């Protein structure tokens, strides 16, 4: 039984390896939080939202899994 509030581990692994569908799934999961973070004066700033998404994707590619079985 998985927690619906979490992105599945397999999806994160696929996203960190650059699979576009997995990246989109992760972005969809966090879209509400990204939109809240990009609010300025009560309105969504599209440039800020795009910047947050770009930095989030860059962070996905830098993520490393320690202790993965080889």
Backbone as CSV, one residue per row, in Angstrom:
resi,resn,N_x,N_y,N_z,CA_x,CA_y,CA_z,C_x,C_y,C_z
1,UNK,0.845,-1.177,0.000,0.000,0.000,0.000,0.887,1.235,0.000
2,UNK,0.727,2.073,-1.011,1.595,3.242,-1.114,0.877,4.493,-0.632
3,UNK,1.663,5.440,-0.222,1.148,6.714,0.257,0.876,7.606,-0.960
4,UNK,-0.373,8.022,-1.189,-0.687,8.838,-2.370,-0.067,10.237,-2.325
5,UNK,0.443,10.656,-1.172,1.061,11.973,-1.070,2.515,11.966,-1.534
6,UNK,3.049,10.775,-1.822,4.446,10.658,-2.234,4.543,10.233,-3.693
7,UNK,5.593,10.694,-4.350,5.879,10.243,-5.707,6.489,8.851,-5.573
8,UNK,6.017,7.881,-6.357,6.583,6.532,-6.254,8.096,6.527,-6.521
9,UNK,8.800,5.709,-5.779,10.257,5.599,-5.885,10.684,5.320,-7.322
10,UNK,9.990,4.423,-7.996,10.340,4.055,-9.361,10.250,5.265,-10.299
11,UNK,9.263,6.113,-10.066,9.096,7.321,-10.878,10.265,8.271,-10.665
12,UNK,10.707,8.409,-9.430,11.843,9.286,-9.133,13.103,8.753,-9.806
13,UNK,13.306,7.453,-9.740,14.481,6.859,-10.385,14.445,7.117,-11.883
14,UNK,13.288,6.919,-12.501,13.160,7.156,-13.939,13.367,8.634,-14.274
15,UNK,12.858,9.518,-13.425,13.003,10.958,-13.668,14.460,11.394,-13.564
16,UNK,15.190,10.847,-12.602,16.599,11.224,-12.453,17.441,10.715,-13.612
17,UNK,16.955,9.707,-14.319,17.696,9.213,-15.484,17.263,9.937,-16.758
18,UNK,16.309,10.871,-16.651,15.957,11.723,-17.777,14.749,11.305,-18.574
19,UNK,13.952,10.366,-18.089,12.759,9.942,-18.826,11.706,11.056,-18.790
20,UNK,11.333,11.588,-19.968,10.424,12.745,-20.011,9.073,12.500,-19.333
21,UNK,8.495,11.319,-19.490,7.188,11.054,-18.878,7.285,11.073,-17.354
22,UNK,8.383,10.555,-16.828,8.566,10.544,-15.375,8.789,11.966,-14.847
23,UNK,9.542,12.761,-15.586,9.762,14.158,-15.184,8.434,14.904,-15.161
24,UNK,7.626,14.698,-16.187,6.304,15.335,-16.219,5.438,14.892,-15.047
25,UNK,5.521,13.615,-14.694,4.728,13.111,-13.565,5.162,13.766,-12.259
26,UNK,6.460,13.926,-12.066,6.973,14.573,-10.857,6.542,16.049,-10.833
27,UNK,6.647,16.731,-11.975,6.215,18.132,-12.043,4.720,18.267,-11.778
28,UNK,3.913,17.341,-12.295,2.466,17.375,-12.029,2.196,17.192,-10.538
29,UNK,2.957,16.290,-9.912,2.765,16.033,-8.483,3.021,17.295,-7.653
30,UNK,4.037,18.063,-8.036,4.415,19.251,-7.279,3.869,20.546,-7.878
31,UNK,3.003,20.462,-8.865,2.537,21.663,-9.571,1.841,22.670,-8.648
32,UNK,1.040,22.211,-7.713,0.355,23.146,-6.811,1.341,23.887,-5.917
33,UNK,2.351,23.178,-5.435,3.353,23.818,-4.581,4.198,24.803,-5.381
34,UNK,4.528,24.426,-6.614,5.299,25.320,-7.474,4.497,26.586,-7.754
35,UNK,3.216,26.408,-8.038,2.358,27.561,-8.318,2.245,28.465,-7.087
36,UNK,2.105,27.890,-5.899,2.043,28.698,-4.673,3.345,29.463,-4.454
37,UNK,4.464,28.806,-4.745,5.761,29.453,-4.549,5.994,30.584,-5.547
38,UNK,5.264,30.556,-6.668,5.475,31.582,-7.692,4.465,32.728,-7.597
39,UNK,3.686,32.750,-6.528,2.737,33.850,-6.336,3.464,35.137,-5.972
40,UNK,3.079,36.216,-6.635,3.589,37.551,-6.315,2.402,38.507,-6.335
41,UNK,2.147,39.130,-5.210,1.016,40.055,-5.069,-0.312,39.395,-5.439
42,UNK,-0.454,38.124,-5.083,-1.705,37.414,-5.317,-1.877,36.859,-6.717
43,UNK,-0.881,37.020,-7.574,-0.962,36.516,-8.942,0.234,35.629,-9.238
44,UNK,0.019,34.609,-10.055,1.108,33.719,-10.434,2.008,34.439,-11.431
45,UNK,3.283,34.497,-11.115,4.269,35.066,-12.017,4.809,33.918,-12.869
46,UNK,4.471,33.920,-14.152,4.822,32.820,-15.057,6.337,32.647,-15.162
47,UNK,7.086,33.750,-15.177,8.544,33.648,-15.242,9.103,32.947,-14.013
48,UNK,8.577,33.294,-12.845,9.013,32.656,-11.609,8.644,31.181,-11.616
49,UNK,7.440,30.865,-12.068,7.002,29.474,-12.137,7.910,28.669,-13.072
50,UNK,8.222,29.210,-14.228,9.116,28.530,-15.170,10.514,28.364,-14.593
51,UNK,10.988,29.371,-13.869,12.307,29.303,-13.244,12.349,28.202,-12.182
52,UNK,11.308,28.107,-11.379,11.246,27.067,-10.350,11.234,25.688,-11.009
53,UNK,10.444,25.511,-12.060,10.399,24.222,-12.767,11.761,23.873,-13.359
54,UNK,12.420,24.853,-13.972,13.727,24.615,-14.573,14.746,24.189,-13.517
55,UNK,14.744,24.885,-12.382,15.681,24.547,-11.308,15.341,23.201,-10.675
56,UNK,14.058,22.878,-10.601,13.622,21.590,-10.056,14.103,20.443,-10.943
57,UNK,13.965,20.608,-12.257,14.421,19.574,-13.197,15.942,19.426,-13.107
58,UNK,16.659,20.540,-13.003,18.115,20.480,-12.869,18.500,19.728,-11.589
59,UNK,17.755,19.950,-10.524,18.027,19.252,-9.267,17.760,17.751,-9.398
60,UNK,16.748,17.385,-10.178,16.470,15.961,-10.397,17.678,15.262,-11.024
61,UNK,18.299,15.923,-11.998,19.435,15.317,-12.679,20.678,15.233,-11.795
62,UNK,20.746,16.057,-10.760,21.883,16.029,-9.845,21.667,15.066,-8.684
63,UNK,20.446,14.592,-8.513,20.118,13.725,-7.388,20.841,12.392,-7.521
64,UNK,21.421,11.912,-6.430,22.123,10.635,-6.413,21.513,9.753,-5.334
65,UNK,21.388,8.486,-5.671,20.870,7.499,-4.733,22.050,6.796,-4.084
66,UNK,22.266,7.022,-2.803,23.336,6.329,-2.080,22.825,4.991,-1.579
67,UNK,23.655,4.007,-1.659,23.299,2.703,-1.124,22.410,1.874,-2.017
68,UNK,22.337,2.216,-3.297,21.553,1.401,-4.213,22.261,0.070,-4.465
69,UNK,21.525,-1.012,-4.502,22.172,-2.291,-4.809,22.727,-2.280,-6.232
70,UNK,23.893,-2.852,-6.410,24.509,-2.884,-7.736,24.378,-4.229,-8.398
